[in-house]
């Protein structure tokens, strides 16, 4: 169980750093007037997969009793579920396949928001 906790913890650091870089890259692209391209969407998909792996590991830990050390596990789980569904929700319901510069702005702020959510999720687990 301690190995899973260590992997979950290390992957959480990967998530916040990845989404910070992705958000800054998106802002850079948006400021330059560029639209969303496959490279950015691919990177966003990779970030989403980080959250999926985190959710799987977190579920295994929760079922195995590994959430006992967290002060408020329900808040930690709430942040995790939100991080898991927010990016697909924005892409499917708000952007609806839009790839203009406006969409680049929306996705860059979405990924920066997910950076904050990842940090907040980490702080609830301490």
Secondary structure as the mmCIF struct_conf table of DSSP 4:
data_model
#
loop_
_struct_conf.conf_type_id
_struct_conf.id
_struct_conf.beg_label_comp_id
_struct_conf.beg_label_asym_id
_struct_conf.beg_label_seq_id
_struct_conf.end_label_comp_id
_struct_conf.end_label_asym_id
_struct_conf.end_label_seq_id
HELX_RH_AL_P HELX_RH_AL_P1 UNK A 2 UNK A 31
TURN_TY1_P TURN_TY1_P1 UNK A 32 UNK A 33
HELX_RH_AL_P HELX_RH_AL_P2 UNK A 38 UNK A 63
TURN_TY1_P TURN_TY1_P2 UNK A 64 UNK A 69
TURN_TY1_P TURN_TY1_P3 UNK A 71 UNK A 72
HELX_RH_AL_P HELX_RH_AL_P3 UNK A 73 UNK A 89
HELX_RH_PI_P HELX_RH_PI_P1 UNK A 90 UNK A 95
TURN_TY1_P TURN_TY1_P4 UNK A 96 UNK A 97
BEND BEND1 UNK A 100 UNK A 100
HELX_RH_AL_P HELX_RH_AL_P4 UNK A 101 UNK A 124
TURN_TY1_P TURN_TY1_P5 UNK A 125 UNK A 125
#
